[in-house]
Every structure is written in C-alpha cells, then in structure tokens.
C-alpha cells in the first residue's frame, strides 16, 4: 500500500508499464511460434519471407527498451541459422 501521493502515482505508472510489457512479450512469443511452425514444417521460403517481420518486431522492442539489444541480435541470429539449416536436412 503506497503511503504518499508520489508512491501512488508510481504504482499506477508501473502497472501501466507492466501491461504494455506483457503485451509486447506476448506479441513476440506469438510471432516466434508462427516462425518455428514454418521451420518445423520445412517451409524455407515462407520462413524467410516471414523473418523480416520478426526482425522488425525485435528491433522495435529494443528501441522501446523492452528487450536488450544483444538478446535481440542473438535471437535473430539463431532463428536465421535454423531457417538456413532447413535445406541441408
């Protein structure tokens, strides 16, 4: 329970931020799920055409400071490796 006016305001702000962060993470999770489904189905062309949307989403999350830049870069690199690996299997 907040004791001061500023503590009440900070509590409201943090709740709002929490909702936005959860929404962003949920969107990322859904997009990754779609891409992984394409990878599992061995649809390389479709996965490659879908990859820029995920790349853009990760970059936006980094820009809004919802995700660390190195984490986003690591995710992009690993996903691209998985996509490239499809044809060799």
Backbone as JSON, one array per atom type, in Angstrom:
{
  "sequence": "XXXXXXXXXXXXXXXXXXXXXXXXXXXXXXXXXXXXXXXXXXXXXXXXXXXXXXXXXXXXXXXXXXXXXXXXXXXXXXXXXXXXXXXXX",
  "N": [[0.84, -1.18, 0.0], [0.75, 2.11, -0.98], [2.2, 4.97, 0.61], [2.42, 7.7, 0.11], [1.47, 10.45, -2.13], [3.1, 10.49, -4.41], [4.06, 7.92, -4.41], [1.74, 6.52, -4.91], [1.22, 7.39, -7.52], [3.48, 6.38, -8.82], [2.96, 3.68, -8.53], [0.68, 3.39, -10.15], [1.83, 4.07, -12.63], [3.71, 2.02, -12.92], [2.08, -0.2, -13.11], [0.77, 0.32, -15.54], [2.97, 0.25, -17.3], [3.69, -2.4, -16.94], [1.55, -3.76, -18.12], [1.85, -2.95, -20.82], [4.38, -4.07, -21.32], [3.86, -6.8, -20.99], [2.07, -7.19, -23.1], [3.72, -6.68, -25.3], [5.64, -8.72, -25.02], [3.99, -10.94, -25.33], [3.14, -10.63, -27.97], [5.58, -10.97, -29.3], [6.16, -13.62, -28.59], [4.06, -14.99, -29.86], [4.61, -14.46, -32.57], [7.11, -15.69, -32.83], [6.35, -18.3, -32.4], [4.82, -18.82, -34.7], [6.81, -18.64, -36.67], [8.52, -20.73, -35.9], [6.84, -22.86, -36.34], [6.68, -22.82, -39.11], [9.34, -23.44, -39.64], [9.53, -26.01, -38.56], [7.79, -27.29, -40.29], [9.33, -27.32, -42.46], [9.32, -25.29, -44.41], [11.02, -23.36, -46.1], [11.12, -21.03, -47.81], [8.8, -19.62, -47.1], [9.34, -19.2, -44.42], [11.62, -17.6, -44.62], [10.49, -15.36, -45.81], [8.83, -14.53, -43.79], [10.54, -13.91, -41.77], [11.61, -11.16, -41.77], [9.52, -9.71, -40.52], [9.61, -10.55, -37.88], [12.16, -9.76, -37.28], [11.89, -7.0, -37.47], [10.06, -6.58, -35.39], [11.6, -7.36, -33.15], [13.58, -5.4, -33.29], [12.05, -3.1, -32.83], [11.25, -3.59, -30.19], [13.69, -3.43, -28.92], [14.28, -0.77, -29.39], [12.31, 0.48, -27.9], [13.17, -0.2, -25.45], [12.36, -2.58, -24.28], [13.59, -4.89, -24.56], [16.87, -6.23, -24.46], [19.55, -5.22, -26.57], [21.59, -7.07, -27.35], [20.38, -9.49, -26.76], [18.23, -9.51, -28.56], [19.65, -9.53, -30.97], [20.93, -11.99, -30.75], [18.75, -13.75, -30.76], [17.76, -13.26, -33.37], [19.93, -14.13, -34.93], [20.1, -16.87, -34.26], [17.59, -17.81, -35.1], [17.77, -17.3, -37.84], [19.85, -19.03, -38.5], [18.58, -21.49, -38.03], [16.63, -21.4, -40.03], [18.2, -21.35, -42.34], [19.33, -23.82, -42.17], [17.41, -25.6, -42.94], [17.31, -26.48, -45.69], [19.57, -28.11, -45.92], [18.97, -30.4, -44.6]],
  "CA": [[0.0, 0.0, 0.0], [1.57, 3.31, -1.03], [1.97, 5.92, 1.71], [2.4, 9.09, -0.36], [0.87, 10.69, -3.45], [4.06, 10.1, -5.46], [4.12, 6.45, -4.41], [0.52, 6.08, -5.6], [1.42, 7.66, -8.94], [4.46, 5.4, -9.31], [2.29, 2.39, -8.61], [-0.15, 3.43, -11.37], [2.73, 4.04, -13.78], [4.34, 0.7, -13.06], [1.03, -1.12, -13.58], [0.6, 0.6, -16.97], [4.15, -0.27, -17.99], [3.61, -3.86, -16.85], [0.59, -4.21, -19.13], [2.47, -2.77, -22.13], [5.46, -5.04, -21.45], [3.26, -8.12, -21.2], [1.51, -7.2, -24.45], [4.85, -6.77, -26.24], [6.22, -10.06, -24.92], [3.03, -11.88, -25.88], [3.2, -10.5, -29.42], [6.83, -11.6, -29.73], [6.02, -15.06, -28.42], [3.16, -15.49, -30.91], [5.33, -14.39, -33.85], [8.14, -16.74, -32.81], [5.65, -19.58, -32.53], [4.47, -18.97, -36.12], [8.04, -18.9, -37.43], [9.0, -22.07, -35.57], [5.94, -23.8, -37.01], [7.14, -22.87, -40.5], [10.62, -24.15, -39.66], [9.23, -27.43, -38.33], [7.14, -27.8, -41.49], [10.36, -27.27, -43.5], [8.92, -24.34, -45.45], [12.1, -22.39, -46.03], [10.79, -19.77, -48.48], [7.82, -18.92, -46.27], [10.03, -18.78, -43.2], [12.48, -16.47, -44.98], [9.67, -14.18, -46.07], [8.23, -14.14, -42.51], [11.62, -13.49, -40.87], [11.72, -9.71, -41.58], [8.53, -9.19, -39.57], [10.14, -10.82, -36.54], [13.33, -8.9, -37.15], [11.37, -5.66, -37.21], [9.47, -6.58, -34.05], [12.7, -7.37, -32.18], [14.22, -4.08, -33.32], [11.15, -2.15, -32.16], [11.3, -3.84, -28.75], [14.96, -2.88, -28.45], [14.16, 0.69, -29.44], [11.45, 0.88, -26.77], [13.86, -0.69, -24.24], [11.65, -3.71, -23.7], [14.47, -6.03, -24.79], [18.27, -5.82, -24.6], [19.99, -5.33, -27.96], [22.32, -8.32, -27.58], [19.39, -10.58, -26.72], [17.51, -9.48, -29.82], [20.57, -9.96, -32.02], [21.15, -13.42, -30.57], [17.54, -14.43, -31.23], [17.72, -13.16, -34.83], [20.98, -14.98, -35.49], [19.74, -18.28, -34.07], [16.46, -18.11, -35.98], [18.26, -17.33, -39.22], [20.6, -20.29, -38.65], [17.6, -22.58, -38.15], [16.0, -21.31, -41.33], [19.2, -21.73, -43.35], [19.63, -25.24, -41.98], [16.29, -26.4, -43.47], [17.6, -27.1, -46.99], [20.62, -29.1, -45.81], [18.44, -31.61, -43.94]],
  "C": [[0.89, 1.24, 0.0], [1.19, 4.31, 0.08], [1.84, 7.36, 1.25], [1.76, 9.19, -1.73], [1.81, 10.21, -4.55], [4.18, 8.58, -5.55], [2.89, 5.88, -5.11], [0.67, 6.24, -7.11], [2.4, 6.64, -9.54], [3.85, 4.02, -9.44], [1.41, 2.31, -9.86], [0.73, 3.32, -12.61], [3.31, 2.65, -13.99], [3.32, -0.33, -13.53], [0.8, -0.94, -15.08], [1.76, 0.02, -17.77], [4.13, -1.8, -18.03], [2.69, -4.41, -17.93], [1.19, -4.08, -20.54], [3.58, -3.8, -22.36], [4.91, -6.44, -21.71], [2.7, -8.24, -22.61], [2.63, -7.38, -25.49], [5.46, -8.17, -26.22], [5.3, -11.11, -25.52], [3.06, -11.84, -27.4], [4.45, -11.18, -29.97], [6.72, -13.12, -29.66], [5.15, -15.67, -29.51], [3.86, -15.51, -32.26], [6.38, -15.5, -33.94], [7.52, -18.12, -32.99], [5.29, -19.85, -33.99], [5.7, -19.32, -36.95], [8.55, -20.31, -37.15], [8.12, -23.14, -36.19], [6.34, -23.93, -38.48], [8.46, -23.64, -40.62], [10.4, -25.64, -39.49], [8.58, -28.07, -39.55], [8.09, -27.79, -42.69], [9.95, -26.41, -44.7], [9.9, -23.17, -45.42], [11.73, -21.04, -46.64], [9.82, -18.95, -47.64], [8.46, -18.39, -44.99], [10.92, -17.57, -43.48], [11.67, -15.21, -45.24], [9.01, -13.66, -44.78], [9.28, -13.56, -41.56], [11.73, -11.97, -40.7], [10.69, -9.12, -40.62], [9.01, -9.4, -38.13], [11.34, -9.93, -36.27], [12.89, -7.48, -36.79], [10.79, -5.55, -35.8], [10.56, -6.55, -32.98], [13.38, -6.01, -32.13], [13.36, -3.02, -32.63], [11.2, -2.33, -30.64], [12.61, -3.32, -28.15], [14.88, -1.36, -28.38], [13.33, 1.22, -28.27], [12.0, 0.43, -25.43], [13.05, -1.76, -23.51], [12.51, -4.97, -23.76], [15.89, -5.49, -24.95], [18.74, -6.11, -26.03], [20.71, -6.65, -28.24], [21.39, -9.52, -27.59], [18.65, -10.66, -28.04], [18.4, -9.98, -30.95], [20.82, -11.46, -31.95], [19.95, -14.22, -31.08], [17.46, -14.42, -32.75], [18.72, -14.11, -35.47], [20.6, -16.46, -35.4], [18.58, -18.68, -34.97], [16.91, -18.22, -37.43], [19.06, -18.61, -39.48], [19.66, -21.47, -38.82], [16.95, -22.59, -39.52], [16.97, -21.78, -42.42], [19.49, -23.23, -43.31], [18.57, -26.14, -42.64], [16.68, -27.14, -44.75], [18.64, -28.2, -46.89], [20.14, -30.42, -45.2], [17.75, -32.51, -44.93]]
}
